[in-house]
Amino acid sequence: MKYIEKDLTLLANVLKTNKSLDLKHKGQFYQIFESDDLGYIINIYTSNERDENGDLLDSNMIDGGICTGSAKDAINFMIS
């Protein structure tokens, strides 16, 4: 699936405004959130199951990473 610039810009704006974004992509669940000093943290989960506080379960996390670029860079990093 080809992503267009407009979609990336829209998602990046949501991320910048809300400081976090949860997405499902290719059967996996992604959580992107702004770090205080590193840019954006991207975590990947097998399920969107949440705990009593509404947080995704760490036991379902399969990978994660840091993007030191912009919100749009973080979205690109996630879908690549």
C-alpha positions in Angstrom: 0.0 0.0 0.0 1.4 3.3 -1.0 1.1 6.2 1.5 0.6 9.7 0.3 2.1 12.8 1.8 -1.4 14.1 2.9 -1.9 11.0 5.0 1.5 11.3 6.6 1.0 15.0 7.4 -2.4 14.2 8.9 -1.1 11.5 11.2 1.9 13.7 12.1 -0.4 16.5 13.1 -2.4 14.2 15.3 0.8 13.0 16.9 2.1 16.5 17.5 -1.2 17.7 19.0 -2.0 14.6 21.2 1.7 13.8 22.0 0.8 10.1 21.3 -0.8 8.0 18.6 -2.0 4.4 18.5 -2.3 2.7 15.1 -2.9 -0.8 13.7 -0.7 -1.5 10.7 -0.1 -4.9 9.0 -1.8 -6.8 11.8 0.3 -5.3 14.5 -0.4 -2.5 17.0 1.8 0.6 17.2 2.1 3.2 19.9 4.0 6.3 19.1 4.6 8.9 21.8 6.7 12.0 22.3 9.7 11.6 24.5 10.8 14.4 26.8 14.2 14.7 25.2 14.7 12.0 22.6 12.1 12.7 19.9 9.5 9.9 19.6 9.3 6.4 21.0 7.7 3.7 18.8 6.5 0.4 20.4 5.0 -2.5 18.5 2.5 -4.9 20.1 0.8 -8.1 19.0 -2.5 -7.1 20.6 -4.2 -3.9 21.6 -5.2 -5.5 24.9 -4.9 -2.9 27.8 -4.5 -2.9 31.5 -6.8 -1.3 34.1 -5.0 2.1 33.4 -5.6 1.9 29.7 -2.0 1.2 28.8 -1.0 -1.4 26.3 0.3 -4.6 28.0 4.1 -4.8 28.0 3.7 -8.6 27.8 2.4 -8.1 24.2 5.3 -5.8 23.1 7.5 -7.3 20.4 9.7 -4.4 19.5 10.4 -0.8 20.0 12.7 2.0 19.0 13.4 5.7 19.1 13.1 8.2 16.3 15.0 11.4 16.9 13.4 13.2 14.0 10.1 15.0 13.5 6.6 13.6 14.0 6.4 12.8 10.3 9.7 11.0 10.5 8.3 8.9 13.3 5.3 7.9 11.2 7.6 7.0 8.2 9.8 5.0 10.5 6.8 3.0 11.8 5.4 2.2 8.3 8.7 1.3 6.8 
